[in-house]
Amino acid sequence: MEYVEPSLGIVNCIQAPVCECLQYHRKLKDYVKNLRRIRDELNSKMDDIALRLESERRHVGKAPRKEVENWLKNVKEMVVEAEDVEKKVKKGRYLLRACLGKLVDEKTQELQKILDKAPSVSDSLKEEVSKIGVWGMGGVGKTTIMKHIYNDLLEAKKFDQVIWVTVSKELNIEKLQDDIASALKEVLPEKGDKVRRAGQLLGMLKKAKKHVLILDAVWDRISLEDVGIPEPTSSNGCKLVLTTRKEEVCKFIGCDEECAGLPLTIVVVAGTLKGVDDPHIWNNALNELKQRIGGVEGIEAEVIERSKFSFDHLKDEKVKHCFLYCALYPEDFDIEKDEQIQCWIDEGFIDEMDTRRQMMDKGHARLKRLEDNCLLENAYDELRGECVKMHDAVRDMALSVITSMNHPRCMIKAGIQLKSLPKEEEWAADIEKVSVMSNSISEIPTHLSLAKCQLLTTLLLQENPIRSFPDPFFSNMPCLSVLNLSRTLIECLPDSISELKNLTALLLQWCVRLKHVPSLSKLQKLKKLDLSYSGMEEVPEGMETLVNLRYLDLYADSLMEVPSGLLPKLSRLQYLRFHRETSIKAERVVASEELEFFWGRFKDMDGFKKFVQSIPCESRLNEYFLQVGLDYWTHPEEDRVIKISQSEIRGDEILLPIDIQQLDIPECHSFRSLNDISCLKNAVDLRNCNIWNCRGIEFVLSISSFSSSSILFQSLEKLSLINLPGLNELIKVEGFASAGSPVLAPTAATFSHLKRIYLKKCSNIKKLFLHWLLTHLQILEEVSVTNCEQLVEILTVDDDEEKGTEKIKVYLPKLRRLRLNSLPELKSICSKSGVLVCDSLQKIHVNYCYKLKRIPPFLPLRGDGQPYTYAPSSLKIKSSREWWESLEWDHPNFKNVLQPLWQEKQYTLRHFLRNG
């Protein structure tokens, strides 16, 4: 039987011409090779088309045509058949070579035909989806989904612009137009007819070329033409995506997709029972939910009841009040955390405690509780920092609670583009809190009478372009406790302000035009007065009588003087802040026992020393920024900061608080080193030191074996030295037999916590770190050196040590960033006799260091002695190409390892001009 198959093969081949059979027989390997080539080419084509189609589907919205799907299916089948043919060839007998060759050739031709019919991607796609609508009830997760898509689109960079705009409940075409223009970094004229504004916005969006416009939280139908949004088409490549609670909005605009679900309710309820593992409690919660939902009709009402379950489980009534207060802000508003807590304190939702810091801590604990219960969300704003926000579905629940009879009557019309105050009939007699913040109200009608609002306690008018108030406006508000007029355009407050005898908080932040506040002498209950960033040139009259004042912010650059005798009378102040333009004299401020926060600039050292001496031993002063001398702006990076700027001041004249954390010394020319400030030896908490523009500085510290009172800077984390022309050493060591000896070197506490060091324009220094000091710098993370004309070496091994044959290891295990810029004499990062070990490096930036010819090996060796086989992928090296290619390498493969991590530095015109 074993001869049957070859015999049949021979018979089949005989039917073909003899020459053809011989060719199939002799060139079987060539036919197989050709089959594999065509098969691989077809596979690659199939993968390319499949990947392109998937990419277009995800990022552009296009779907493949049916014939393309069929082509891909046929290719997969043909590839399988080709693989079967190859298997037959491997198992085939010698006598079958001709027959197998024919089979391979036929299959190759079939593969070629299907390859020739491969579609192009552009012809294989259906008409792309240009408008997408995501709809569902509140809390479905529409915004969350869109945020992920938004971030993906930004990262993919498939579009010229990706624009996100939140529309919110009260649709205002002008605001929507302004928000879109702002997202494009453009500005529409404030006034103009709708058609003209729409035309201008249309031009801006067309200029944005291929873009995606995401409109979040659309509540009503929008005419794209009225707004000025171009119709998305395949020709312009634009996309429109919107989220809404109403399906009809999607249909009106002509969107294609929709969704539904209810994750928010699950998250909120689960957050309420977080950490509870008793099944009885969970079963009881389930029964409560069923009872709540059974008593209401409609999906939206069910969502509110589910969310209200979490609110009711807060138990503490003051925590509930804190939560409900967040609903006074506009929808989708990012609320700065500290600002929110300050408001809770102003409202009395946080009980009086020994210190204001304790009250702030209590507020943060409540915020955390509300976040854990999923009633508030974490947010971040680039200008304001850490924030919270309330989901619009949770806000709906909060508003429903507020309107119930069990809570104070409120009127909330925040952020809805009102151009005038609500009508008189809307101000009910039992109303207690009113929020009309963040609107477009510019005028207060003179005929508006609020005489019936006798119970009003809170009035929030901030962020409105209000220019003035009628004189009697505040006359009939006897219970008013909190008044916020921040970020308005008022120039003077009406005299009726003086009648608000129950007022506890008057907030006038960023009222840049404000010049006059009437007498405050009758406001005996006032605890907080905030005039920061206002236009006030004088302190309001009658302030000396405000004996209950706890919080006073006078951070206004137009306020030059503080009346003599005022501040000592305000003995209960916990918070006091002045602008650096305001000069404070010695007799006008002392550190009272209750003062916790103080910012101010003293005219001279005498006044500063008197203030420091007045700080009680058990002081509550835990945050301060004290300046002496010239008005020299400094950014405080720590809680407790001193800035001294007097050119001829001597070190022995300076007195510093023992708990100082940051010391800034600009324009002081009498110091040789910080040792001149003898009291610094007691500053064990000093973390940050910045010295600049001081001609006399020769070294930062002097450490002597003959002195037991050396300043060690054992807690210092950041050191910045700028424009110190006399600086020739970082630390001057005296009296030690060998500074390089680990036994005889200065104590290891020196700079032992240093993380960042910055040198700039220190033209006299030649060597930065000696080896004995490097052994202390075990947590050093960043070194930046710029424009130091004579600097030769960064890390120096002493000459005596270089005579030895064994290289000395220099360990910098935490070093992440090394920046070297404009160092014309720099020849070495680390001495040749030293071995640098720092495998945490992430950035090496080198610019204009043309004498530097070597990067010291810093990567770990392989176990078998072969060096530098890998480098961490996180490492980035930036320099000019010229410098990189001029480097000399200790080991040839060291460059090979680093080469993939190197990037050419792109220089700007500003860079060339600055560096000559």
C-alpha positions in Angstrom: 0.0 0.0 0.0 2.9 2.4 0.5 3.4 2.7 -3.2 -0.2 3.7 -4.0 0.2 7.5 -3.2 3.5 8.0 -5.2 2.0 6.1 -8.2 -1.1 8.3 -8.2 1.1 11.4 -8.0 3.2 10.2 -11.0 0.0 9.6 -13.0 -1.3 13.1 -12.3 2.0 14.6 -13.3 2.2 12.6 -16.5 -1.0 14.4 -17.6 1.0 17.7 -17.5 3.8 18.6 -20.0 7.1 16.9 -19.1 9.0 20.2 -19.0 6.6 21.7 -16.5 6.8 18.6 -14.3 10.6 18.8 -14.3 10.4 22.4 -13.3 8.1 21.7 -10.4 10.3 18.9 -9.3 13.6 20.7 -9.5 12.5 24.1 -8.1 10.2 23.0 -5.3 12.2 25.0 -2.8 11.9 28.1 -4.8 8.1 27.7 -5.1 7.8 27.2 -1.3 10.0 30.2 -0.7 7.7 32.3 -3.0 4.6 31.0 -1.2 6.0 32.0 2.1 6.9 35.5 0.8 3.4 36.1 -0.6 1.8 34.6 2.5 3.9 36.9 4.8 3.1 39.9 2.6 -0.6 39.1 2.8 -0.4 38.7 6.5 1.3 42.1 6.9 -1.3 43.7 4.6 -4.1 42.1 6.6 -2.6 43.3 10.0 -2.0 46.8 8.6 -5.6 47.2 7.4 -7.0 45.7 10.6 -5.0 48.0 12.8 -5.8 51.1 10.7 -9.5 50.2 10.8 -9.5 49.8 14.6 -7.6 53.1 15.0 -10.1 54.9 12.8 -13.0 53.3 14.6 -11.7 54.3 18.0 -10.5 57.8 17.3 -12.5 59.0 14.3 -15.7 57.0 14.4 -15.4 55.2 11.1 -16.6 51.6 10.6 -15.4 49.1 7.9 -17.5 48.3 4.9 -19.0 44.8 4.7 -16.8 43.8 1.7 -13.7 44.7 3.6 -14.8 42.5 6.5 -15.3 39.7 4.0 -11.9 40.2 2.5 -10.2 40.0 5.9 -12.2 36.8 6.6 -11.1 35.2 3.3 -7.4 36.2 3.9 -7.5 34.4 7.3 -8.8 31.2 5.6 -6.3 31.4 2.7 -3.4 31.8 5.1 -4.5 28.7 7.0 -4.7 26.8 3.7 -1.2 28.0 2.7 0.1 26.7 6.0 -1.5 23.3 5.3 0.2 23.2 1.9 3.6 23.8 3.6 2.9 20.9 6.0 2.2 18.6 3.1 5.5 19.6 1.5 7.4 18.8 4.7 5.8 15.4 4.9 5.9 14.7 1.1 8.0 12.0 -0.6 10.7 12.6 -3.2 8.6 11.1 -6.0 5.9 13.6 -5.2 8.1 16.7 -5.6 6.7 17.7 -9.0 3.1 17.3 -7.8 3.8 19.3 -4.6 5.5 22.0 -6.6 2.4 22.4 -8.7 0.2 22.5 -5.6 2.4 25.2 -4.1 2.4 27.2 -7.3 -1.4 27.1 -7.6 -1.8 28.2 -3.9 0.7 31.0 -4.4 -1.3 32.3 -7.4 -4.5 32.2 -5.3 -2.8 34.2 -2.5 -1.4 36.7 -5.1 -4.9 37.3 -6.5 -6.4 38.1 -3.1 -3.4 40.3 -2.3 -4.0 42.2 -5.5 -7.6 42.8 -4.4 -6.6 44.2 -1.0 -8.6 47.4 -0.3 -7.2 50.7 0.6 -8.2 52.0 4.1 -9.8 55.1 2.7 -12.0 53.1 0.4 -12.9 50.5 3.0 -14.6 52.8 5.6 -18.2 53.7 5.9 -19.2 57.3 6.2 -17.6 58.4 9.5 -19.6 59.3 12.6 -19.4 63.1 13.1 -21.8 63.7 15.9 -22.1 61.6 19.0 -24.6 62.0 21.8 -24.1 60.3 25.2 -27.4 60.4 27.1 -28.7 59.0 30.4 -30.0 60.0 33.8 -27.9 61.9 36.3 -25.1 59.8 37.8 -24.9 57.4 34.8 -21.2 58.3 34.3 -21.5 60.3 31.2 -19.0 63.0 32.2 -16.6 60.3 33.5 -16.6 58.5 30.2 -16.1 61.7 28.3 -13.1 62.7 30.5 -11.4 59.4 29.6 -12.1 60.0 25.9 -10.9 63.6 26.2 -7.6 62.5 27.7 -7.2 59.8 25.2 -7.8 62.2 22.3 -5.2 64.7 23.7 -2.7 61.9 24.1 -3.4 60.5 20.6 -2.9 63.9 18.9 -5.1 62.9 16.0 -6.8 66.3 16.0 -5.5 69.8 15.8 -7.6 70.8 18.8 -9.6 69.0 21.5 -12.0 71.4 23.2 -14.0 70.7 26.4 -16.8 73.0 27.5 -19.3 72.5 30.3 -22.7 73.9 29.4 -24.7 73.3 32.6 -28.4 73.6 33.3 -29.1 77.2 32.5 -28.2 77.5 28.8 -26.9 80.9 27.9 -25.7 81.2 24.3 -23.4 84.1 25.0 -21.7 82.3 27.8 -21.4 79.2 25.7 -19.8 81.2 22.9 -17.4 82.9 25.4 -16.4 79.5 26.9 -15.7 77.9 23.5 -13.6 81.0 22.5 -11.8 80.8 25.8 -11.0 77.2 25.3 -9.5 78.2 22.0 -7.5 80.9 23.7 -9.5 83.5 21.8 -11.8 86.4 23.0 -15.1 87.4 21.6 -16.2 91.1 21.9 -18.4 91.6 25.0 -21.1 93.4 23.0 -22.5 92.6 19.6 -25.5 91.1 18.0 -25.9 87.3 18.2 -25.4 86.8 14.5 -22.1 88.6 14.4 -20.8 86.8 17.5 -21.8 83.5 16.0 -20.0 84.4 12.8 -16.8 85.3 14.7 -16.9 82.1 16.7 -17.5 80.1 13.5 -14.3 81.7 12.1 -12.3 80.8 15.2 -13.5 77.1 15.0 -12.7 76.9 11.3 -9.2 78.3 12.1 -8.9 75.4 14.6 -9.0 73.1 11.6 -9.6 69.4 12.4 -11.0 69.5 16.0 -13.2 67.7 18.5 -15.7 69.8 20.4 -17.0 68.2 23.6 -20.1 69.8 25.2 -20.7 68.4 28.6 -24.0 68.6 30.5 -26.3 69.9 27.7 -29.8 70.3 29.1 -31.7 71.9 26.2 -31.7 71.9 22.4 -28.9 73.8 20.9 -28.8 75.3 17.4 -25.3 74.9 16.1 -25.8 77.7 13.7 -27.0 80.1 16.4 -23.9 79.4 18.6 -21.5 79.5 15.7 -20.4 75.8 15.6 -19.6 74.5 12.2 -21.5 71.4 11.1 -19.1 68.4 11.5 -18.6 66.6 8.2 -16.2 64.0 6.7 -14.7 66.8 4.6 -13.7 69.1 7.5 -12.8 66.2 9.8 -14.5 67.8 12.8 -16.4 66.0 15.5 -19.1 67.1 18.0 -19.7 65.1 21.1 -22.2 66.0 23.8 -23.5 64.5 27.1 -27.1 65.1 28.1 -29.9 63.7 30.3 -32.4 64.0 27.5 -32.5 61.8 24.4 -34.4 64.5 22.5 -31.4 66.7 22.7 -29.3 64.1 20.8 -32.1 63.6 18.2 -32.5 67.3 17.7 -28.8 67.7 16.9 -28.6 64.5 14.9 -26.3 62.5 17.1 -25.8 58.7 16.6 -25.1 57.1 20.0 -26.7 56.8 23.4 -26.1 55.1 26.7 -27.8 54.5 30.1 -26.9 53.1 33.5 -26.7 54.0 37.2 -23.1 53.7 38.7 -23.3 56.9 40.8 -26.0 55.5 43.0 -24.0 52.3 43.6 -20.9 54.3 44.4 -22.7 56.7 46.8 -24.5 53.9 48.7 -21.4 51.8 48.8 -19.4 54.7 50.1 -22.0 55.1 52.9 -21.3 51.6 54.2 -17.6 51.7 53.5 -15.8 49.5 56.1 -19.0 47.8 57.3 -18.8 44.0 57.1 -21.9 43.0 59.1 -24.5 41.5 56.7 -27.3 42.6 59.0 -26.4 46.3 58.5 -26.2 45.8 54.7 -29.6 44.0 54.7 -31.1 46.8 56.7 -29.7 49.4 54.3 -31.3 47.4 51.4 -34.7 47.5 53.1 -34.4 51.2 53.7 -33.6 51.8 50.0 -36.5 49.7 48.9 -38.9 51.7 51.1 -37.5 55.0 49.8 -37.8 54.1 46.2 -41.2 52.6 46.6 -42.5 56.0 47.8 -41.5 58.0 44.7 -42.3 58.0 41.0 -39.9 58.6 38.1 -36.3 57.7 37.5 -34.9 61.1 38.5 -36.8 61.0 41.8 -35.4 57.5 42.4 -31.8 58.7 41.9 -32.4 61.5 44.4 -33.8 59.1 47.0 -30.8 56.8 46.6 -28.4 59.7 47.0 -30.3 61.0 50.0 -29.8 57.6 51.7 -26.1 58.5 52.0 -26.9 62.0 53.2 -29.2 60.8 55.9 -26.6 58.4 57.2 -24.3 61.3 58.0 -26.1 61.6 61.4 -24.2 64.7 62.5 -26.4 67.7 61.7 -23.4 70.1 61.4 -21.8 67.7 58.9 -25.0 67.8 56.9 -25.0 71.6 57.0 -21.5 71.6 55.7 -22.5 69.3 52.8 -25.6 71.4 51.9 -23.5 74.6 51.9 -21.6 73.2 48.9 -24.9 73.4 46.9 -24.8 77.2 47.2 -22.0 77.2 44.5 -22.8 77.0 40.8 -23.2 73.6 39.1 -19.8 71.9 38.3 -17.9 74.5 40.4 -14.5 73.6 41.7 -14.4 74.8 45.3 -11.1 75.4 46.9 -10.8 73.2 50.0 -9.4 75.8 52.4 -11.9 78.4 51.1 -14.8 76.0 51.8 -13.6 75.3 55.3 -13.2 79.0 56.0 -16.9 79.5 54.9 -18.0 76.7 57.2 -16.2 78.5 60.1 -17.8 81.8 59.1 -21.2 80.1 59.1 -20.6 78.6 62.6 -20.8 75.0 61.2 -17.5 74.3 63.0 -17.6 75.0 66.7 -15.1 77.4 68.3 -11.9 75.6 69.3 -8.7 76.7 71.0 -6.9 77.5 67.7 -7.9 78.3 64.2 -5.6 75.5 63.0 -7.7 73.0 65.0 -10.8 74.3 63.3 -9.2 73.9 59.9 -8.2 70.4 60.8 -11.8 69.6 61.8 -12.9 71.0 58.5 -10.5 68.8 56.5 -11.8 65.8 58.5 -15.3 66.7 57.4 -14.3 67.1 53.8 -12.7 63.7 53.9 -15.8 62.2 55.4 -18.0 63.7 52.6 -15.5 62.4 50.0 -15.5 58.9 51.5 -19.3 58.9 51.4 -19.0 59.9 47.7 -21.1 63.1 48.3 -18.1 65.2 47.2 -15.5 64.6 44.6 -11.8 65.5 44.6 -10.8 68.0 41.9 -7.8 70.1 41.1 -7.5 73.6 39.7 -4.1 74.9 38.4 -4.6 78.3 40.1 -6.4 77.3 43.3 -4.9 73.9 43.9 -6.8 71.2 45.8 -10.5 71.5 45.4 -13.8 69.6 45.8 -16.8 69.6 43.6 -20.4 68.2 43.8 -21.7 65.9 41.1 -24.7 67.5 39.4 -26.9 64.5 40.4 -25.8 64.8 44.1 -26.4 68.6 43.8 -29.9 67.9 42.7 -30.4 65.8 45.8 -28.9 68.6 48.0 -31.2 71.2 46.5 -34.2 68.9 47.1 -33.2 68.6 50.8 -32.7 72.4 51.0 -36.2 73.1 49.7 -37.8 70.8 52.2 -39.4 72.2 55.3 -36.8 70.8 57.7 -34.0 73.1 56.6 -33.4 76.8 56.4 -35.1 78.5 53.5 -32.6 79.3 50.7 -32.7 81.0 47.4 -30.0 79.6 45.1 -29.4 81.2 41.7 -25.7 80.8 41.4 -23.9 80.8 38.0 -27.0 81.1 35.8 -26.1 84.3 34.0 -28.5 86.6 35.8 -28.2 90.2 34.8 -30.2 91.6 37.6 -31.1 90.5 41.2 -34.2 88.3 41.6 -37.5 90.2 41.7 -38.7 91.6 45.0 -41.5 88.9 45.3 -38.9 86.1 45.2 -37.3 87.4 48.4 -39.6 85.6 50.8 -40.0 86.7 54.5 -38.6 83.5 55.8 -35.6 83.3 53.6 -32.3 82.8 55.4 -29.6 82.2 52.8 -29.2 83.7 49.3 -26.6 82.8 46.8 -26.5 84.7 43.5 -22.7 84.4 43.1 -21.0 84.1 39.7 -23.6 85.9 37.6 -23.6 89.0 35.4 -25.4 91.4 37.8 -24.0 95.0 37.4 -26.7 97.2 38.8 -28.8 97.1 42.0 -32.2 98.8 41.4 -32.9 101.7 43.8 -36.5 100.7 44.1 -35.7 97.2 45.3 -36.9 96.9 48.9 -35.8 93.9 51.0 -37.5 95.1 54.2 -39.3 91.8 54.7 -36.0 89.8 54.7 -35.6 90.1 58.5 -34.3 86.6 58.9 -31.6 86.8 56.2 -28.3 85.5 57.6 -26.1 84.9 54.5 -25.9 86.9 51.3 -23.4 85.7 48.7 -23.0 88.3 45.9 -19.4 87.5 44.9 -18.1 87.4 41.3 -20.6 89.8 39.9 -19.7 93.1 38.1 -21.7 95.1 40.7 -20.6 98.8 40.6 -22.6 100.2 43.5 -25.4 99.7 46.0 -28.3 102.0 46.9 -27.6 103.7 50.2 -30.4 101.9 52.1 -29.8 98.5 50.6 -28.5 96.8 53.8 -30.8 98.8 56.2 -33.3 96.0 56.8 -31.1 93.0 57.3 -30.8 92.9 61.1 -29.8 89.2 61.2 -27.2 89.3 58.4 -24.1 87.4 59.6 -22.1 86.7 56.4 -21.8 89.1 53.5 -19.5 88.2 50.6 -18.9 91.0 47.9 -15.6 89.6 46.7 -14.6 90.1 43.0 -17.1 92.9 42.4 -16.5 96.3 40.9 -17.7 98.4 43.8 -15.8 101.6 44.6 -17.4 102.4 47.9 -19.7 100.6 50.3 -23.0 102.3 51.3 -23.3 103.7 54.8 -26.0 101.1 55.6 -23.2 98.6 56.0 -22.6 100.2 59.4 -26.0 99.1 60.6 -25.3 95.4 60.3 -24.7 94.8 64.0 -24.9 91.0 63.8 -22.4 90.8 60.9 -19.6 88.3 61.7 -17.9 88.0 58.3 -17.3 90.8 55.7 -15.5 89.5 52.6 -14.2 92.0 50.1 -11.4 90.1 48.3 -10.3 91.3 44.9 -12.5 94.4 45.0 -9.8 96.2 43.1 -11.7 99.4 42.7 -12.8 99.7 46.3 -11.5 102.8 48.0 -13.9 103.5 50.8 -15.6 101.4 53.6 -17.8 103.3 56.1 -17.2 103.2 59.8 -17.2 99.7 61.3 -17.4 100.8 64.9 -20.9 99.4 65.4 -20.0 95.9 64.0 -19.0 94.6 67.4 -19.6 91.0 66.5 -17.4 91.1 63.4 -14.9 88.2 63.5 -13.5 88.3 60.0 -12.6 91.2 57.7 -11.0 90.3 54.4 -9.8 93.3 52.2 -7.0 91.3 50.4 -6.2 92.5 46.9 -8.6 95.4 47.2 -7.9 99.0 46.3 -8.0 100.3 49.9 -5.5 103.0 50.7 -6.4 103.5 54.3 -7.7 101.2 57.1 -11.5 101.7 57.6 -12.5 103.9 60.5 -13.7 102.4 63.7 -11.6 99.2 63.5 -10.0 99.8 66.9 -13.4 98.9 68.5 -13.6 95.5 66.8 -12.5 93.6 69.9 -13.9 90.2 68.6 -12.0 90.3 65.3 -10.1 87.0 64.7 -9.2 87.3 61.1 -7.9 90.4 59.4 -6.5 90.3 55.9 -5.1 93.7 54.7 -3.0 92.3 51.8 -3.5 95.3 49.6 -0.6 96.9 47.7 -2.1 100.4 47.9 -2.2 100.3 51.7 1.0 101.9 52.8 0.6 102.6 56.6 -1.2 101.1 59.6 -2.5 103.6 62.2 -0.5 103.8 65.4 -2.1 101.9 68.3 -4.5 100.0 66.1 -3.1 96.5 66.2 -2.4 96.2 70.0 -6.2 96.8 70.5 -7.1 93.8 68.3 -5.8 91.4 70.9 -7.9 88.4 69.8 -6.5 88.2 66.2 -5.6 84.8 65.1 -4.9 85.7 61.4 -3.2 88.9 60.3 -1.7 89.6 56.9 -0.2 92.7 55.3 1.1 93.3 51.8 4.9 93.8 51.4 4.2 97.4 50.3 2.8 98.1 53.8 5.5 99.2 56.2 5.0 98.3 59.8 6.7 100.2 62.6 8.0 98.7 65.8 5.4 99.9 68.2 2.4 98.9 66.0 2.4 95.1 66.2 3.3 92.5 68.8 2.8 88.7 68.8 -0.3 88.2 71.0 -0.9 84.8 72.6 -3.7 84.0 70.1 -1.9 85.0 66.9 -1.4 81.9 64.7 -0.7 83.4 61.2 1.2 86.6 60.4 2.6 88.1 57.2 4.2 91.6 57.3 7.2 93.7 56.4 9.1 95.7 59.1 10.7 98.9 58.1 13.9 98.2 60.0 15.6 95.5 62.1 14.6 97.2 65.3 10.9 96.7 64.7 11.5 93.1 63.5 13.6 92.3 66.7 10.9 93.7 68.9 8.3 91.5 67.3 10.4 88.4 67.5 11.1 89.1 71.2 7.4 89.5 71.8 6.6 86.0 70.7 5.5 84.0 73.8 7.3 80.9 74.8 4.2 78.8 74.3 3.4 80.7 71.1 0.6 79.6 68.7 2.3 81.4 65.9 2.7 78.4 63.5 2.8 80.2 60.2 4.6 83.5 59.4 6.3 85.4 56.6 8.4 88.2 58.2 10.3 90.6 56.0 12.8 93.3 57.0 14.1 96.2 55.0 13.7 96.6 51.2 10.5 95.5 49.4 12.0 92.5 47.7 9.4 89.9 46.5 10.0 86.4 47.6 7.8 83.3 47.3 7.4 81.5 50.6 7.9 77.8 50.2 7.6 76.9 53.8 5.2 77.8 56.7 7.7 79.9 58.7 9.8 82.2 56.6 12.1 85.2 57.3 13.5 87.5 54.6 16.2 90.0 55.5 17.2 92.6 53.0 19.3 95.4 54.5 22.6 96.0 52.7 24.7 97.0 55.8 23.1 94.8 58.4 25.6 92.9 60.6 25.0 89.2 61.5 25.2 89.9 65.3 22.2 92.4 64.9 19.9 89.7 63.6 17.5 87.8 65.9 15.6 84.8 64.4 12.8 82.7 65.8 14.0 79.3 66.8 11.4 77.5 64.6 12.3 79.2 61.4 12.0 76.9 58.3 13.0 79.2 55.4 15.6 82.0 55.4 16.0 84.4 52.4 18.9 86.8 52.3 19.0 89.2 49.3 21.1 92.3 49.0 23.0 91.9 52.3 26.6 92.8 51.7 28.2 92.7 55.1 28.2 88.9 55.6 31.2 86.6 54.8 29.2 83.5 55.6 26.1 82.5 57.5 28.3 81.9 60.5 28.0 85.6 61.0 24.4 85.1 62.1 25.2 83.4 65.3 21.6 82.6 66.3 21.3 80.3 63.2 23.0 77.5 65.2 19.7 77.2 67.1 17.6 77.0 64.0 17.3 73.2 63.9 14.2 73.2 61.7 15.7 75.3 58.9 14.8 73.5 55.6 15.2 76.1 52.9 18.0 78.8 52.5 18.2 81.2 49.6 21.0 83.8 49.3 21.3 86.1 46.3 22.9 89.4 45.3 25.2 89.5 48.3 28.7 90.8 47.4 30.4 89.9 50.6 29.6 86.1 50.8 32.8 84.0 50.4 31.4 80.7 51.7 28.1 79.5 53.0 29.4 77.9 56.2 32.7 77.6 58.1 33.2 74.5 60.1 36.0 74.4 62.6 37.3 71.7 64.8 38.1 74.4 67.4 34.4 75.4 67.7 31.6 73.5 69.3 29.0 75.9 68.1 29.3 75.5 64.3 26.2 75.9 62.2 25.6 72.4 60.7 22.4 72.8 58.6 21.5 69.3 59.5 17.8 69.8 58.5 18.4 71.8 55.3 16.6 70.4 52.3 17.1 73.2 49.7 20.0 75.6 49.1 19.9 78.3 46.5 22.9 80.6 45.8 22.5 83.2 43.1 24.7 86.1 42.0 27.4 85.7 44.7 30.5 87.0 43.0 32.7 86.5 46.0 31.7 82.9 46.7 34.8 80.6 46.4 33.8 77.6 48.6 30.6 76.0 49.6 31.9 75.1 53.1 35.2 76.3 54.5 36.8 73.6 56.7 39.3 74.6 59.4 41.4 72.7 61.9 40.8 69.1 60.5 43.9 67.1 59.6 42.3 65.9 56.3 39.0 67.0 55.0 38.9 63.9 53.0 39.3 61.6 55.9 36.1 60.0 57.1 37.4 59.9 60.6 38.7 63.4 60.9 36.2 65.1 58.6 33.4 67.4 59.9 30.4 65.8 61.5 28.1 63.8 59.1 25.1 65.9 60.2 26.2 68.7 57.8 23.8 68.9 54.9 22.7 65.4 55.7 19.1 66.2 54.6 19.9 68.3 51.5 17.8 67.4 48.5 18.2 70.3 46.1 21.1 72.7 45.4 21.0 75.5 42.9 24.0 77.7 41.9 23.8 80.6 39.4 26.1 83.4 38.6 28.7 82.5 41.3 31.7 83.5 39.2 34.5 82.7 41.7 33.8 79.2 42.8 36.0 76.4 41.2 34.9 73.2 42.9 31.4 72.5 44.2 31.5 69.3 46.4 34.5 67.8 48.2 34.5 64.1 48.7 34.1 64.3 52.5 30.8 66.2 52.0 29.5 63.9 49.3 29.4 61.1 51.9 26.8 63.2 53.7 24.6 63.8 50.7 22.8 60.5 50.6 19.4 61.9 49.8 20.5 64.6 47.4 18.0 64.6 44.4 18.9 67.6 42.3 22.0 69.6 41.3 21.6 72.7 39.1 24.6 74.9 38.2 24.3 77.8 35.8 26.7 80.6 34.6 29.5 79.9 37.1 32.4 81.1 34.9 35.3 79.5 36.8 33.8 76.2 37.9 36.1 73.3 37.0 34.6 70.3 38.7 31.4 69.3 40.4 32.4 66.3 42.5 36.0 66.5 43.7 38.2 63.7 45.1 41.1 65.3 47.0 44.6 65.3 45.5 46.0 63.1 48.3 43.4 60.5 47.5 44.2 60.6 43.7 47.7 59.3 44.4 46.2 55.9 45.4 45.6 53.1 42.8 42.2 52.2 44.0 39.3 54.3 42.8 37.0 55.9 45.4 33.3 55.3 45.1 31.1 58.3 45.3 27.5 57.2 46.2 24.6 59.5 45.4 21.8 57.0 45.5 18.9 59.5 45.3 20.3 61.9 42.6 17.6 62.3 39.9 18.4 65.5 38.1 21.7 67.0 37.0 21.6 70.4 35.1 24.8 72.0 33.9 24.4 75.2 31.9 26.9 77.8 30.6 30.0 76.6 32.5 32.8 77.5 30.1 35.7 76.1 32.3 33.9 72.9 33.5 36.1 69.9 32.7 34.8 67.2 35.0 31.6 66.1 36.7 33.6 63.7 38.9 37.3 63.3 39.4 38.9 60.4 37.3 40.0 58.8 40.6 36.4 58.6 41.7 33.6 56.2 40.6 30.2 57.8 40.6 27.4 55.5 41.7 23.9 57.0 41.1 21.5 54.6 39.5 18.4 56.8 40.2 19.3 59.5 37.6 16.3 60.6 35.4 17.6 63.8 33.8 21.0 65.0 32.6 20.9 68.4 30.9 24.1 69.9 29.6 24.3 73.2 27.7 27.3 75.3 26.7 29.9 73.2 28.7 32.3 72.8 25.8 35.4 71.7 27.9 33.4 68.9 29.5 34.5 65.8 27.5 33.4 63.0 29.7 30.3 61.6 31.4 31.5 59.6 34.4 30.3 56.0 34.4 27.4 55.9 36.8 25.5 52.7 36.0 25.9 49.5 37.9 28.3 46.8 36.6 27.1 43.4 35.5 27.9 40.5 37.7 30.4 38.9 35.3 32.5 42.1 35.2 31.1 43.3 31.9 30.1 46.9 32.4 27.1 49.0 31.6 24.8 46.6 29.7 21.6 48.6 30.5 20.3 51.9 31.7 16.9 52.7 33.2 14.4 53.8 30.4 13.3 56.7 32.6 16.7 58.4 32.1 16.7 61.3 29.6 19.9 63.1 28.5 19.6 66.4 26.7 22.4 68.4 25.0 23.6 69.8 21.7 24.5 67.2 19.1 28.0 68.8 18.8 28.7 68.3 22.5 27.4 64.7 22.5 29.4 63.6 19.6 32.6 65.2 21.0 32.5 63.1 24.3 35.2 60.6 25.2 34.1 57.4 26.8 35.7 55.2 29.4 34.0 52.1 28.0 32.8 51.8 24.4 29.5 50.2 25.3 28.7 52.9 27.8 27.8 55.2 24.9 25.8 52.5 23.2 23.8 52.1 26.4 23.1 55.8 26.7 22.6 56.7 23.0 18.9 55.7 22.9 18.3 57.9 25.9 19.9 61.0 24.4 17.8 63.8 22.9 19.1 66.8 21.0 18.5 70.1 22.8 16.4 72.5 20.7 17.6 76.1 21.4 15.2 79.1 21.3 16.2 82.6 20.1 15.9 83.7 23.8 18.4 81.0 24.7 20.9 82.2 22.1 20.5 85.9 23.2 20.9 85.0 26.9 24.0 82.9 26.3 25.6 85.2 23.8 
